[in-house]
């Protein structure tokens, strides 16, 4: 049996680095945040309130902007307040664009995670932990998404006589509709007797009343795909890593964010995931 080395997490300061170093690492490689190929707009920008925004990025595909505040050690109230304040000020400067406040720290405790999660119901906040991982003397900077941006609540109660059909979703998010239809076509022979169900806030692939996959709207043309993994977690996670997917593990479900334009090239990945997912469900 192959021996797999055990990693250990060390503090960034223990490795001899400081907050400026961490900022520079993110500035030079913003894709590490997991939101695509971002363009750096400003660094340590003076804000009208008197403070300085650590980093400001923009996604050129949809003009979404990310206001990033970095802190070593544990996050604290001032870190959270700064992130929200700078998000609000930049949002007012460019009101036609979608904005996300990104809070990065070495550790986000359960106490402050709960606070951030509550605030995220009204402010689109993203929380990320940054650490250095040491594996037998080889070190790498690792980012873990703790909380993704606010999503529309699961409220299926619509207006009287409101019709939820393809024209509804073409108006709401054509990218979600197109992505769901493509993946449904890829997996319909795996999920036997499945159908595509259009709800007000999501689209699902449903088999005998069981939702195998959920599709939700995200910023721009990004789509959130959610599915349970059951006893197949490790196998499915390996597939996601092989395909360099941006994913999070959320209460026995994987959540992946993907551009509609990348769905077709990942057809085999979705088929493999569906096969494992269906195997667990049937057993």
C-alpha positions as CSV (number, residue, x, y, z in Angstrom):
1,X,0.0,0.0,0.0
2,X,1.4,3.4,-1.0
3,X,2.3,5.6,1.9
4,X,0.6,9.0,1.8
5,X,2.4,11.7,3.7
6,X,0.5,13.5,6.5
7,X,0.4,17.3,6.2
8,X,0.4,19.9,8.9
9,X,-0.9,23.4,9.0
10,X,1.3,26.2,10.2
11,X,0.6,29.9,10.8
12,X,1.8,32.3,8.1
13,X,3.8,34.3,10.7
14,X,5.5,31.1,11.9
15,X,6.7,30.6,8.3
16,X,8.3,34.0,8.4
17,X,5.7,35.9,6.3
18,X,3.5,38.8,7.1
19,X,0.2,40.3,5.9
20,X,1.7,42.2,3.1
21,X,3.2,39.0,1.7
22,X,-0.2,37.3,1.8
23,X,-1.8,40.3,0.0
24,X,0.9,40.1,-2.7
25,X,0.3,36.4,-3.2
26,X,-3.4,37.0,-3.8
27,X,-2.7,40.1,-5.9
28,X,-0.4,38.1,-8.2
29,X,-2.6,35.1,-8.4
30,X,-6.3,36.1,-7.8
31,X,-7.5,32.8,-9.2
32,X,-6.6,31.3,-5.8
33,X,-9.9,32.8,-4.5
34,X,-11.8,30.4,-6.7
35,X,-13.8,33.0,-8.7
36,X,-12.2,32.7,-12.1
37,X,-9.6,34.8,-13.8
38,X,-9.9,38.1,-12.0
39,X,-8.2,41.3,-12.9
40,X,-6.5,43.4,-10.2
41,X,-8.0,47.0,-10.1
42,X,-6.4,48.6,-7.0
43,X,-4.2,47.6,-4.1
44,X,-4.2,49.4,-0.7
45,X,-6.6,52.0,-2.2
46,X,-7.5,55.0,-0.1
47,X,-11.2,55.0,0.8
48,X,-13.3,58.1,1.5
49,X,-14.0,56.9,5.0
50,X,-10.3,57.3,5.7
51,X,-9.3,53.6,5.6
52,X,-7.6,51.6,2.8
53,X,-9.1,48.7,0.9
54,X,-6.5,45.9,0.7
55,X,-7.4,44.5,-2.7
56,X,-10.0,45.2,-5.4
57,X,-10.6,42.7,-8.3
58,X,-13.0,42.6,-11.3
59,X,-14.2,39.7,-13.3
60,X,-14.0,40.9,-16.9
61,X,-16.7,38.4,-18.0
62,X,-19.5,40.0,-16.1
63,X,-17.9,43.1,-14.4
64,X,-18.5,41.6,-11.0
65,X,-16.2,43.2,-8.4
66,X,-14.7,41.7,-5.3
67,X,-13.7,43.9,-2.3
68,X,-11.0,41.9,-0.4
69,X,-9.9,42.5,3.2
70,X,-6.9,40.4,4.4
71,X,-6.0,39.8,8.1
72,X,-3.5,37.4,9.7
73,X,-4.6,35.5,12.8
74,X,-8.2,35.1,13.7
75,X,-10.9,37.4,12.2
76,X,-12.4,39.9,14.6
77,X,-15.3,42.4,14.6
78,X,-13.2,45.2,13.1
79,X,-12.2,43.0,10.2
80,X,-15.9,42.1,9.5
81,X,-16.9,45.8,9.8
82,X,-14.1,47.0,7.5
83,X,-15.1,44.4,4.8
84,X,-18.7,45.5,4.9
85,X,-17.9,49.2,5.0
86,X,-15.5,49.0,2.0
87,X,-17.9,46.8,0.1
88,X,-20.7,49.4,0.6
89,X,-18.5,52.4,-0.5
90,X,-17.2,50.7,-3.6
91,X,-20.7,49.5,-4.5
92,X,-21.9,53.1,-4.3
93,X,-19.0,54.2,-6.6
94,X,-19.9,51.6,-9.2
95,X,-23.7,51.0,-8.6
96,X,-24.3,49.2,-12.0
97,X,-22.0,46.3,-11.1
98,X,-22.5,43.4,-8.8
99,X,-20.2,43.5,-5.7
100,X,-19.0,40.9,-3.2
101,X,-17.2,41.6,0.1
102,X,-14.4,39.0,0.6
103,X,-13.0,38.5,4.1
104,X,-9.7,36.5,4.3
105,X,-8.1,35.4,7.6
106,X,-6.0,32.5,8.9
107,X,-8.8,31.4,11.1
108,X,-12.5,32.1,11.3
109,X,-14.0,30.8,14.5
110,X,-17.5,29.3,14.9
111,X,-18.6,32.5,16.8
112,X,-17.6,34.8,14.0
113,X,-18.7,32.4,11.3
114,X,-22.2,32.5,12.7
115,X,-22.1,36.3,12.7
116,X,-20.8,36.5,9.1
117,X,-23.4,33.9,8.0
118,X,-26.3,36.0,9.5
119,X,-24.9,39.2,7.9
120,X,-24.6,37.4,4.6
121,X,-28.4,37.3,4.4
122,X,-28.3,41.0,3.5
123,X,-24.7,41.6,2.4
124,X,-23.0,39.3,-0.2
125,X,-20.1,38.1,1.9
126,X,-17.5,35.5,1.1
127,X,-15.3,34.1,3.9
128,X,-12.0,32.4,3.2
129,X,-9.3,30.9,5.4
130,X,-5.6,31.1,4.3
131,X,-3.0,28.8,5.7
132,X,0.4,27.3,4.8
133,X,0.4,23.6,4.5
134,X,3.6,21.7,5.1
135,X,4.1,18.2,3.6
136,X,7.5,16.7,4.5
137,X,9.2,20.0,4.2
138,X,7.4,21.2,1.1
139,X,5.1,24.2,1.8
140,X,2.2,25.6,-0.1
141,X,-0.3,28.4,0.5
142,X,-3.8,27.0,0.8
143,X,-7.2,28.7,0.6
144,X,-10.4,27.2,2.0
145,X,-13.8,28.8,1.3
146,X,-15.7,28.8,4.6
147,X,-18.7,30.7,3.4
148,X,-19.9,31.4,-0.1
149,X,-21.9,34.4,-1.2
150,X,-25.5,34.8,-0.2
151,X,-28.0,32.8,-2.2
152,X,-31.6,33.4,-2.9
153,X,-33.7,31.7,-0.2
154,X,-35.5,28.5,-0.9
155,X,-38.9,30.1,-1.3
156,X,-41.1,28.3,-3.7
157,X,-44.2,30.5,-2.9
158,X,-44.8,32.6,-6.0
159,X,-47.4,35.1,-7.2
160,X,-50.9,33.8,-7.8
161,X,-51.1,32.0,-11.2
162,X,-47.3,32.5,-11.7
163,X,-46.1,30.1,-14.3
164,X,-42.7,28.6,-13.8
165,X,-41.6,27.3,-17.2
166,X,-38.7,27.7,-19.6
167,X,-39.6,31.3,-20.6
168,X,-39.5,32.2,-16.9
169,X,-36.0,30.8,-16.5
170,X,-34.8,32.3,-19.8
171,X,-35.7,35.6,-18.3
172,X,-34.3,34.7,-14.8
173,X,-31.1,33.0,-15.9
174,X,-30.6,31.5,-19.3
175,X,-27.2,30.2,-18.2
176,X,-28.8,28.1,-15.4
177,X,-31.5,26.7,-17.7
178,X,-29.0,25.9,-20.5
179,X,-26.6,24.2,-18.0
180,X,-29.3,22.2,-16.4
181,X,-30.6,21.0,-19.7
182,X,-27.1,20.0,-20.9
183,X,-26.3,18.0,-17.7
184,X,-29.8,16.4,-17.8
185,X,-29.0,15.1,-21.3
186,X,-25.6,13.8,-20.1
187,X,-27.1,11.9,-17.1
188,X,-30.6,10.9,-18.1
189,X,-29.5,7.4,-19.0
190,X,-27.8,7.1,-15.6
191,X,-30.6,8.6,-13.5
192,X,-33.3,6.3,-14.9
193,X,-36.8,7.7,-15.3
194,X,-35.5,11.2,-14.3
195,X,-37.0,14.5,-15.4
196,X,-36.0,18.2,-15.2
197,X,-38.1,20.1,-12.7
198,X,-38.3,23.9,-13.0
199,X,-38.9,25.6,-9.6
200,X,-38.9,29.3,-8.8
201,X,-35.4,29.4,-7.2
202,X,-33.7,26.4,-8.7
203,X,-33.9,23.7,-11.3
204,X,-33.5,20.0,-10.3
205,X,-32.9,16.6,-11.9
206,X,-35.5,14.5,-10.1
207,X,-35.9,10.7,-9.9
208,X,-39.0,9.3,-8.4
209,X,-39.4,12.4,-6.2
210,X,-35.7,12.5,-5.2
211,X,-33.7,15.5,-6.3
212,X,-30.4,14.2,-7.6
213,X,-28.9,17.6,-8.7
214,X,-29.8,21.2,-8.0
215,X,-28.9,24.1,-10.3
216,X,-29.0,27.7,-9.0
217,X,-28.2,31.2,-10.3
218,X,-24.9,32.8,-9.4
219,X,-23.1,36.0,-10.5
220,X,-22.8,36.6,-14.2
221,X,-23.0,33.3,-16.1
222,X,-21.8,31.1,-13.3
223,X,-24.0,28.3,-12.2
224,X,-24.1,26.6,-8.8
225,X,-24.5,22.8,-9.0
226,X,-25.3,20.9,-5.8
227,X,-25.5,17.2,-5.2
228,X,-25.3,14.7,-2.3
229,X,-22.4,12.3,-2.2
230,X,-23.5,9.8,0.5
231,X,-20.9,7.0,0.8
232,X,-19.1,8.0,-2.4
233,X,-17.5,11.2,-1.0
234,X,-13.9,10.3,-1.5
235,X,-14.4,9.0,-5.0
236,X,-16.4,12.0,-6.1
237,X,-14.0,14.5,-4.5
238,X,-11.1,12.9,-6.5
239,X,-13.0,13.5,-9.7
240,X,-13.6,17.1,-8.8
241,X,-9.9,17.6,-8.0
242,X,-8.8,15.9,-11.2
243,X,-11.0,18.3,-13.2
244,X,-9.8,21.3,-11.1
245,X,-13.3,22.2,-10.0
246,X,-14.0,24.9,-7.4
247,X,-16.1,23.1,-4.8
248,X,-17.1,23.2,-1.2
249,X,-18.4,20.4,1.1
250,X,-21.6,21.5,2.7
251,X,-23.4,19.1,5.0
252,X,-23.1,15.9,3.0
253,X,-23.4,17.7,-0.3
254,X,-20.8,19.0,-2.8
255,X,-21.4,22.4,-4.3
256,X,-19.5,23.4,-7.4
257,X,-19.5,26.7,-9.2
258,X,-18.9,26.5,-13.0
259,X,-19.4,28.7,-16.0
260,X,-22.0,27.6,-18.5
261,X,-19.3,27.7,-21.2
262,X,-17.3,25.0,-19.3
263,X,-20.2,22.5,-19.0
264,X,-19.7,20.8,-22.4
265,X,-16.0,20.1,-21.8
266,X,-16.8,18.5,-18.5
267,X,-19.5,16.1,-19.8
268,X,-17.5,13.1,-18.8
269,X,-17.0,14.5,-15.2
270,X,-20.7,14.9,-14.7
271,X,-21.4,11.4,-16.0
272,X,-18.9,9.9,-13.6
273,X,-20.3,11.9,-10.7
274,X,-23.9,10.9,-11.6
275,X,-22.9,7.3,-11.8
276,X,-21.4,7.3,-8.3
277,X,-24.2,9.4,-6.9
278,X,-26.8,7.1,-8.4
279,X,-25.0,4.0,-7.2
280,X,-25.1,5.3,-3.6
281,X,-28.7,6.3,-3.9
282,X,-29.9,3.0,-5.3
283,X,-28.0,1.1,-2.5
